[in-house]
Amino acid sequence: MPHPSHHLQPGPATPTAGDPDWQVWSDAWTRHVPTLTGRTDLTVTVAPGAGGGAPACCYPDAGRIEVDATYIGTPDITNPARAGHKRIVPTAYGLLVHEAAHAAHSRWRTPPGTPPIVAAVAELLEESRIEHRQRTRRRADRRWLRHTVTTLLDPGDAPVDDPWHAGQLAALLLARVDARILTAKDTRGIRAAVTTVLGRQRLRQLREVWRQAHTVDDSDAEQMIELAWRWCHLLDINPHQQPTAPTPDLGMFPGQLAAALTDYLAHTAGMTPADYTAHHLAARHGAPATWTRRDPTDPERAAARTLAARLRRARTHPAEPDTRPSPVPPGRLRTRHAITARAQADAGAIPTAAPWQRRTTLPPPKPTLHLAVLVDTSGSMRPYATAMSSAGWILAHAARHRDAITTTIAFSGTATLLVPPRHRPAQVLEMTAAGGTAGFIDAVKLADTLLNLRHRGALRMMAVVSDGQLPNTDAAQRLITTLHHTGCPVLWLRPANLAGHTFTHTTTLLVDNPVQAIDAIADAAITALQRA
């Protein structure tokens, strides 16, 4: 999430250059902002990229508010001089109201020498405090402030289940309930997850802190800093020994906080959690513009058909004796179901009960394989990029819904979603190998999010094509070990001609060429299905 300090900058800053196309908006909101703040010395700049890297930003000492025009759309979407325009752009107008609340009520300044972590907590508490004050002065502004919450949050804002991140969610969401911006129903899932991490007693103590912050005077810096110190102590943080905010452990997967936050954002956007996650991941892990697409070749189509046939055969087991319900004899009469069927017929409904049970031979049910393929696209793996691009397309077209669900993810400096699950691309997306391997950790977490690799009830496997030269080896090992302990095998395919690192809790194979790596992945998938 953009930290509050990113969109509240008391000190001087270079103003964002105005955009002539958006000058009408800047002028209209500059005329309107005294109504929101009671200040006549403020100017508003609306332009693409304004806000200092945040959706919007307030410079109270400089008397300036900036709003990123991205949250409006196009300049001609509506007339900003008309009162009804706010209903057309509720999120952008909510950002203006939020920054106006800062301009009107954020009059205190962090004292020199305050530990950064204490200052960060004070700024977190300031978010709900200024919105509470704004709503007290202008009750109708609550409607617009609600729209800003989702712009300041991201599913990745709760990367781990630890007290610090639980406290962040509590300060940014649960505190807004007491500020009467959000409702308890809005944040029910968030409250449950935060309570799981912090416990009821500690959450109750934190609530006392933010409720007291809502009563602090706009210029009382001493009281805000004192409350921030109390907050740190409740989270067992000593700012003298740990002056900066804790960083998340890269070797841990997201947990209940992330799931609850995703559910909240999805509900707010009017989407299912699955659809919201897919939309968010596609935007965050989309392919670079330099990657090209091409039509699949005839050998690739043939390879996909061959692999699909192998997957179907692997799922076929000899028939075994079993029982199956039947609406008609012969078989053993099931009295309860017979009575139910008669009652349904007497009621004029079509009978759905099956009164008879007969013995038959049925193939045993087979689980669906969840297969994630992670491809290293750093500079050293350049010879594998073309072949693994082809492999991603082949796997996606070979996997039928009941046979397997596959995803292919590339990683270099970042993680890129090459082929999403349950997606059969019409063209092959050609990867370009360049950069480092820092994106491996994000790639593993992305694969877990897409295929739920830690779920013990599913048949899962992760295959990695890489030399293993990673910058965060310890964190990567902890992620791999977590998958191993939940029953998800990790197949690591290392080029034989490259020096590399071997991870424990993996099955590591040395391959001489990309084709051998592809064959090894296919064979491992077939073996997993046969043994299931």
N, C-alpha and C positions, 0 to 999 in steps of 0.2 A: 504494500500500500504506500502511496506517497505519504511520508511522515508529515505530521502537522508542521514541522519546521520548514518543509519544502514549500508550503503554500502560505506561510506567514513569515515575512522577512522584514523585521523592524528596521534594519539598517538600510543604507543606500544601495541601489542596484541600478544597472544600466537599463533604462526603459526599453521595452520591446517596441520595435519600429512599427508604426501604424500601417495598416493596409488600406489603400484607397477604396477597395471593394467593400470593406467593412467599416468605413468611416461613419456611415449612417447609424450603425449599431453602437459604435463608440460614443457618438454624440447623444443618441437617445438615452443610453444607460447612464451617461454622465449627468444628464438632466434629471434622471430618475433617482439616482443614488442618494441625494439628500433626503428623500422621503423614507428610505430604508435606514439611514444612519443618523439623521439629524445634523450631519456635517455638510458644510458647503464648500469645503476645500478639496474635495475628492474628484479625481478624474478616472474614467474607466476606459481601458483599451481592450478592444475585441479584435483578435487577429489569429490566424493559424499559427500554432506554436507558442502563443502567449501563455503566461502562467509560470515561467521559469522551470519548465519540466513537469509541472503538476497541472491538473485540469484548470485550475485557477489559482491566483496568488494575490495576497494583500500586502502592500507596503504602507503600513499606517503612518509611519513618520514622514514618508515621502508623499503621502496623500494620493496613493495610486492603487488601483485594482486592475488586474489583468485576467481575462477569461479566454481560454482557448476556443477558437471558433469551430474547432472540430465537433464540439458538442452541440452546435447549432445546425450545421449542415452547409447550406448555401445562403448567401446574403439575401436572396429574394424569397426565402421560405415563408416569410411573413413580414409585416411592417412593425418594427420595434417601437414606433411612436404610438401605437394603439395599445390600450390596456389589455386587450385579449391576446396579445402575442405570446404572453407567458404560458398560455395553455398549449401553444404549438411547440414551444421549446422548454418544457418544464425542467429538464435536467440542467440546461445552461442557465436558466433563470434561477434555479436553486443554488447553483454555484455562485451567482452574483449575490444572492441573499446571504449565503454562508460567509463570503468574504466581506460583505457589508457588516455582518455581525462582528467579525474580527475588527474592522475599522472602528466600530462604535464601542466595543467592550474590551478589546485586548490592549489595555493601557499600561499594564505592568510589564517590566522588563526583567529578564533573568539577571540576578546579581553577578558581578564578576567573581570568578573562583568557584562557581557552582559546578560540581562534577557533571559531565555530559549526560550520564544516565539519569541523574536527578532532573536536569533540564528537560530531557526527553519525556519523562513521566509527567512533568508539569505541563508540557505542551499537549500531551494526550488528554489530560484532565481539562485543559482549556477548550477542547473541541466541544464537549457537551455543555460546558459552562456558558460559553458565548451563545450557543444555540438556545439554551434555557433562557438567557437574558433577552435574546431577540424575540423569542416567542412570548415572553412576558410583556414586552412592549407592543408587539404586533402579532396577535394571535393567528392571523391568517397566514403568516409566513411559514407556519409548521408544514403546510401542504407542500411547499416548495423545498423546504429543507429535507424532507424525506427523500426527495429525488437525488440529493447529493451523496447520500450514504454509499450507494453502490458504486459511484465513480471513484470513491476513495478506498475501495476494497478490491481485493484480487484473490482468487482461490489459492494462490501461492503465499498469501500473507500469514498462514499458519502452517509452516513447513514441518513442525514437530510439536508433539504434545508435551510442552514444558511450561512451568509456571509463568515465565516471562511472556510468552505468546498468548497464553490463556488470559493473562492480565491485560494484554493489548486488546484482545477481542472484547473483554469485559468493559474496558474504558471507552472503546469506540462504538459499541453496540448496546450493551446492557445499561450503561450510564445514560444513553439517549432515551431509554424507557423512563427513567426517573426525570429526565428533562422534558418528558412528554412530547418527544418528537416521534419515537417509535412506540409500538405497543408490546405488551408482554407476549401476545400471540405471535407477533412478528419474529421474536427472538427466542421462542421456546426451545428450538433445537440448539441454538448457541448456548443458552443457559445450561442445558443438560450437559453439553460437552465440557463447558468451562467448569461446571461443578464436579465432573468426573476427574478433571486434572487437579483442581485446586482444593476440592472439598467444600462442604457447605459452610463451615465456620470461617475459613479464610475468605471465601467469596463474600460472606456477610460483612466481614471486616473491611474488605475493599469497597463494598457498597457504601459503608459509612464514610469512607474517605471521599468518594466522588459526590455523595450527597452534600457533604460539607463544602466541597469545592463550589457547588452550585450557589452557595450563599456568600462566597467571597466577593469583596468589592472589586471593581474593575481595575483599580490601581494598587491592590494589595499584593505586591510581589512576595513579601515575607511569608504570608499565609500560604500562598500557592506552593512555594518551595518547601515549606514545612510539611505540607500534605504529601508532596512528592517523596520526601524522605520517609515518611510513614509508609507509603506504598512500597518502597524498596525493602524496608525492613519486614513487611508482611510477606514479601516474596523471598525472604531469606537472602537478600542481596545487600552486601556491604559496599556502598559507593566509594569508600576510602580504598578498599582492596580491589574493587571491580568498577572503575570509574566509567567504563563505556558499556553500552547495551550488549547483552549476551548475543552471540552469533549462533544460529542453529547448527546442530551437529549434522554434517553432510552425510554421515553414515547411517542416518535414521530415516525411515519412510514416514510420509505424512500419516496422521492418525485421525482421531475423532474430531479434533478441532477443524482440520481441513475439510472433512466430510460435512460437518455441520455448516461451515461457512459456504461451501458449494451449494448445499441445499437451500440456504438462505438467499444467496444470489440468484439461483435458478428460480425460486418462487417469486422473487421480486421482479425478475425479467419475464415471468409468465411462461416459463419453460420447465420441462422435466429435468432433473439433475443430469441424466445421461445426455440429453440434447445440449444442455448448457455446457457440460464438460467438453463434448465434441466440438462445439462452436468455439469455445475458449482455446482449446488445444490447437485447433486448426489455425487460429489467428496467431497464437504464440509460437507455434513450431512449424509454420509454413515453410515451404521450400524457397530457397533464395531465387531471385529473379534470373540469375545467371544459369540456373539449371534448365536444361531443355527437355522437350518431350518428343517422342518419335513413335511411329506405329510399330507394333510387335512384328517380329519376323516369323516365317513359317516354322523354323526349328523351335522358337520359343513357344508357339502355339502347340506344337506337337509335344514338347516337354511338359507343358501344363496338363494336357490330356493324359499323358502317361503317369504323371504323379497323382492326378485325381483318381485314376484307376487303381493305383497302388494303395492309396488311402482307403478307398472303398473296400478293397480286399482285406486290408488290415483290420477293418472293423467287423468283418464277417467271421463269426465263430460257428462251430457245429451246433446244430439245434440240440437243446436240452429239454428234458421233461419239465412241464410247468402246468399251471392251471389258468383257465381263462373263463370269465363269466360269459353267459350266453342267454339271450331272451327265449330260446326254444330248446326243447330236449333234443337228443338224450343228454344225460348227465346227472349230477346230484342236485336235488332240489334244495334251494336255500330259502327256508321258510320266511324269514324276515323280508327278503327281497320280493318273494311272491306276494306277500300281504301288501307291500308297498306298490307293486305293479297293479294289483287289483284296485287299491284305493285310488290310484291315478286314473285308471280306466273309469271307475264309477264317478269320479269328479269331472269327467269329460276331457281330461288331458291325455296327451299322448304318453303312454307308459315309457319311462326311461330306465326303470329298474330291470336288472337281469336276473331272473329267478333261478337259472340253472348254472351249474359250474361243471365244466368238462376238462378232462386232462388232455393235454396236447403237447407237441414239441415246438418250442419257440427258441429263436436265437436270443441269447442273453443280452440285456441292454448294454450298450457301449457308451462310455463318456465321450464328450467332444474335446479334442485336443486344443489347448490354448498355447500357441507357439509365437514367441516374440523373437525376432531376428534383429540384432544390433550390429551395425556395420560401421567400422572405423573408417572415416573419410579424411584422416590427417594426411599430410604430404607423403609419409612413408608407405601408405597403403594405396597409392595411386594405381598400381596395376590391378587392384581388385575392384575398383569403382564401377567399371562398365559391366563386368560379369555380375556383381551383386545387385546392380540396378535391374538387370534382367531377372535375377533370382526373385526380387521382390514382386515383380509382375507375375512370374510363374507361380509362386506360392499363393498369391491372392486369387488367381484363377483356378488353381487346383483345389483349393479348400472350399468344400461345400459346407452349408450351414451346419449339418449334423456331423460332418466328418472332422472339421478343424476350423478354428478361427485364428487367423494369422495377422501379424502386423510387422512391418519393417521400419526400423528407425535408424537414421544415420546420425553419427555424432563426430564432431570435430571440436571447434571452440564452443559450439552450442549443439542442442539436440534438434533434429529435423524429422518430422513425421513423413516418411516417404510414402507408405501405404497404410491407411487407417484400417482397423478391423472391419470385417464384413463389407469391404469395399473392393470392387473389381474394376480397376482403372482401365479405360479404353486404350491408353497409351502407356509406354514405358517412360518413366521419369529418370533421366540420366543424371547421376550424381557427379559432382566435381570434387576431387580430393584436394584439400588445402587446409592449412591451419594446424592446430594442436588437437588435444584429446580431452580438454577440460569438460566437455559436454557429456562424458560417459555417465556421470552420476545422475544428471537430469534425464538421460536416455533410459536408465534403469527405472527411475521413478515414473517416467512417462509410460513405460511398458507395463509397470504394475498398475497404474491408473487405468490403462486401456483394457487390460486382460485379467486384472485381479490375480496376479501371480502368487500372492500370499494366501489365497483361499484354499484351504486344505481339501475341500470337497470336490475340486476340479482336477482334471488331468492337465498338467502345465509343464512347459519347458521353455528355457531361454537359451538361445544360441548367440554367441558373440564371435565376430570375425575381426580380430585385432591382434597387434603384436603385444598388447598389454602394457605399453609404455604410457602410464597415466600419471598426472600430477598429484592426485589425491589417492594414493594407493591404499592407505589405511581405511579411509572412508569407503572406497569402492569394495574393499574386502569385507567390511561389516555389512554392506548391502547384500553381497553375494552370500555371506554366511547366514543372513536372515532368510533369504530365499531357500537356501539348503535346508535349514532347520524346519521350514514349513513344508518341505517335500517337493520343492520345485528344483529339478536338476538344471545345472548350468553347463552347457557344452561350449568350450572355448577353443576356437580354431585359430592357431597361430601360424603365420607364414614361416616355413622352415629356414628361409634365407635371411630372416631378420632377427636381430637380438630382441629379446622381450622379457616380460615378467610373467611368471606362472603363479596364479592365484590358487589358494587352497579351496576346498569344497567345490571344485570344478572338475569336469572331465576334459582335460586338455589334449588336443590332437595337433600334431605338426602337419601342415599341408604344403604341398609343393606348388600348387597353382589354384586359381579361383574355382575352377571346375571341381576339383577335389573337395573344396570347402562346401560347395553347393550339394554335392553328392552326400557328404557326411551329414549335413543338416536333414536332407530328405530321408536318409537311412535311419537317423535317430528318431525322426517323427514316426516313421513306420514301425520301428521297434517299440516305441512308447505305446502306440495304439494296440499292437499285437499282445503286449504284456498286460494291458489294462484289464 
